[in-house]
Amino acid sequence: MASLTLSPEEITSHLLSILASAANTPYIGEPVSQLEHSLQCAHFARTSTPKSDDETIVAALLHDIGQFIPAEDLHLVLGKEEGEVTDMLVGRTVDPVTTSEPSTQTGHSVGRISHETLGAKYLSALGFSSKVARLVEAHVAAKRYLCAVEPAYHDKLSDASKESLKFQGGPMQGNEKDSFARSPWCDDMCRLRKWDDEAKHIGWDVPGLDTYHESMIRVLGTDCNF
C-alpha cells in the first residue's frame, strides 16, 4: 500500500477486510470476538437516540482498530521511532505493533499499548475526519472521565475493563477532567464509551460489516495518499 493514492472505496474495503479477519480474534478478557465487539458497538451507535451521525457510527465501528490492524500498516503510518512507546509500569520500551500491555494479575493481556492513539493516527493518515479520529482516540480516556464524574459507572465495568483501567491511569482528576469536559465532542465520546462497555453480548445477531460501507465512504469523501 506504500506510496499509493487510494480512493474512499479502496480504503473502506481494506478496513472492512481487516475487521472481517478479526472474526476469530478474542476481544481481550471478554467472551466475544473482536469483530463481534466492533459490530455490536457500531449497532448501538446506529440505533441510538438521539440519532448518531456517520462520523460517530464509523468511530464506533473502528474504535478498537489499533488493537489488530496489520503490523505492516502500523509501521508504514507511524514509522519505527514513533511506533515505540514506553511501558510506564515496568519502564521498558516496547513496540506497540508486536507487544501487548502488561498482563493483569490473572495473567490475561489487557491489550496493545496505546491502541487508541495508534488507531486514531492510522485513521487520520487514511483521511478520516478529526471527529472520527478523536472519538477513537478518546474511548479509553472517556472511561477514565466517566469513572471520575459518575460514581456508579466504575461498578458497572467488566472485570477485564477494571483491570485495564489500572494501566490506563485510573479516574481523571483536576485539569485533565475539566479539559475533557470542555471538548465539543464530550457527549459523543462518553456515549461511544458506554456502547463500548455494552458491546459484549454472546451470540447477539447484529447487522454485518456491509451495513457500514456507505457510511465509511461518505465520511472519507476524497482520495488519500497513503
Salt bridges, closest charged atoms under 4 A:
GLU9 OE2 - HIS213 NE2 3.02
GLU30 OE2 - LYS200 NZ 3.26
ASP53 OD2 - LYS131 NZ 2.79
ASP54 OD2 - ARG218 NE 2.69
ASP64 OD2 - HIS37 NE2 3.51
ASP64 OD2 - HIS63 NE2 3.34
ASP64 OD1 - HIS115 NE2 3.07
ASP64 OD1 - HIS139 NE2 3.15
ASP73 OD2 - HIS14 NE2 2.74
GLU82 OE2 - LYS121 NZ 2.83
ASP87 OD2 - ARG92 NH1 3.43
ASP95 OD2 - HIS75 NE2 3.71
GLU116 OE1 - HIS115 ND1 3.58
GLU137 OE1 - ARG134 NH1 3.33
GLU150 OE2 - LYS194 NZ 3.10
ASP155 OD1 - HIS154 ND1 3.86
GLU163 OE2 - LYS166 NZ 3.61
GLU176 OE2 - ARG144 NH1 2.75
ASP188 OD2 - LYS131 NZ 2.99
ASP188 OD1 - ARG191 NH1 3.22
ASP196 OD1 - HIS37 NE2 2.76
ASP196 OD1 - HIS63 NE2 3.29
ASP196 OD2 - ARG193 NH1 3.29
ASP197 OD1 - ARG193 NH2 2.79
GLU214 OE2 - HIS213 ND1 3.18
